[in-house]
Amino acid sequence: MHTVENKSDERLLWTRFLKGDNQVLSLIYLQHSNSLFDYGCRFTNDKDLVKDCIQEVFCSLMRTRHNLSETDNIRLYLLKSLKRKIISELKKHNSQTRILTDQDYPFDLHWSENMDEQLNDLDEEKRQLLTDAMQSLTERQKEAIYLRFNRGLEYEEISFLLNLNYQSSRALIHRAIEKLRQIIHVPNKKINQYLFCILHKRSEPVFEHEN
């Protein structure tokens, strides 16, 4: 959750960067690089490409600093920039006939390695049903579920990243949850708990900073 206090702090931090404080950008980089790397690796298995795109996002910030607007949500700004950059690179390297668009891209909804421990109130059959059901979601549903339950984004933030209006983002997530609920026959509240456990309580990959 992005609180009013967080927004105020981030607005001040971003303003310092816009005024030329490069140490602030280094701090922003260290704060967000791991989560950016995790998000980027959902779109492609090419970790080097993700690293290059993250570096380019921050280099672009340096180059275009004087043209940038104020923001009170740095994380959201960076996630949007990285997504746009990765999809652009995937388009360039896509040799297949299907052209990737902003709504047509793969998204890997992998989850916690110790899922069995976290879902100990589900029998083995229902765990497998949940696994299969999650993989059967559309790519945009997967991304929305990830953003909601892994990154803890609000619906307004998810709308921004998916280029949807508020109601559409809520409906997208609601349909995904309802599909999962119907498959394993548990209440909505339980599905939310399961999603939070298996998506949020996991170790994200570490972005290895260059020396």
Buried (B, 14 or more C-beta within 10 A) or exposed (E): EBEEEBEEEBBEBBBBBBEEEEEBBEBBBEBBBBBBBBBBBBBBEBBEBBBBBBBBBBEEBEEEBEEEEEBBBBBBBBBBBBBBBBBEBBEEEEEEEEEBEEEEBEBBBBBBEEBEEBBEEBEEEBBEBBBEBBEEBBBBBBBBBBBBBBBEBBBEBBBBBBEBEEEBBBEBBEBBBEBBBEBBEBEEEBBBBBBBBBBBBBEBEEBEEEE
